Amino acid sequence: QVQLVESGGGLVQAGGSLRLSCAASGRTFSDYIMGWFRQAPGKEREFVAAITWRDSKTYADSVKGRFPISRDNAKNMVYLQMNSLKPDDTAVYYCAEDRRRWAVNIVTTMEEYDSWGQGTQVTVSS
């Protein structure tokens, strides 16, 4: 059974930075696409970024150029570096693992991800 644990959220002023981390266990981490999603109050959960086991990356337009995603397969960790934060980035951020082993195409819909963390709150003040 896959377990994902996020950390690194918090309160930050607009323009600031945070680094989210996600520790994974339970499957061969390096074989799977890892993604980050977020859910703001009153809104649906949305895709933020994802990274394949080959290190290919895809970003939502709203975070492109600001939120680089990375992974460390030796440590079973995936990261989201959040720079130039805006109040609109306020949300609960979730780490997720794709259900498909050795997949090379990133899918941005929630249904493709079968394992989720508990989420970490990010609040950006203006």
N, C-alpha and C positions, 0 to 999 in steps of 0.2 A: 504494500500500500504506500502510495506516494504521500509524503508530508512536505509541505512548503511553509516556511516561516519567514515573514517579512520583518524588517526593522529599518530604522532610520528616519521615520516620519517625524513631524514636529511643526512648530510655529516659526515662520520666517517672514521677514519683510519683503515686499515686492523688490525685485532685482537681486535677491539673494539666491543662495544655492543650498541644496540638500542632496545627499546620496542615499538612495534606498538600496537595501541589500535583501536578497532572498536566499535562504539556505534550503537545499533540497535533499531529500533522502527517499529511498524506497525503490528507485528504478535506476537503470544505468543512465545517469544524468546526461552524459555527453552524447547520447543517441537522440535526444529530443529537442525540438524547438521550445524555447522558453519565451514567455510574453509577460508584458505588464499591461494591466487595464486600470481604469479608474472610474469611480462613481461619485458624482457630486450630488448634494442634496436635491431631491426632487427630479433627478435625471436618470436616464438609463446608463448602465455600465458601458464604457466605451474603450476601444482599443487605444493603446498609447504607443507601444513599441514591441518588437519581437526580434529574436536572434536565433538563427539555425545552428545546428551542431557544426556546420561548416563556417560559421561566423558571418553569414549574410544577415543583413539587418533591414527592417522595414519600420517606418515611423508614420504616425498620424501627422497630417499636415500641421496641426496645431502645435506640435512639439518639435518638428523637424528643425535641426540646427541648434536646439537648446537642450535636449534630453538624450545624450548618447547612451546606448545600452551596451553592456559588455557581459562576458561570462568568464568564469575560471573553472574549467572542467576538472582540474585537479582538486579543487576545493568544493565542488558541487555548489557553486554560487553564481547568481546572476545579479547584476547591478543596474541601477538606473541613476545616472548622474543628472540632477535637475538644476539647470542654470537659468539665469534671467527669469526667475519665477514671477508669475503674475497672479493677481487675485483669482482669475478664472481657472488657475491650476488647482485651486482648493478642492480636495476630494479625498476619498479613501482609495488608496492605491493597492491593487492586488497583483500578486505574482501568480502565474498560471503555467501549466505544462501541457503541451500539445499531446493529443492522444496517439498520434502516429509516430511510430519509430522510424528513424532515418528519413523523415520527410525533408524535402528541400524547398518546398514552396510554402511561404508564410501565408496563413489565412488569418484574417483579422476579426472573424466572428467568434463570439464566446463559445459557440457550440462545438468548435474544434478542440477546445481545451477541456480535459477531463479531470484535472487536479488543480485546486485553488488554495491559496493561503487565506489567512483570516483577515488580512488587510492591515494597512497602516495609514493613519490619518496625516494628511498634509494640509496645513492651513497657511495661506499666504495673505498677509495683511497689507492694506494699501497705505 
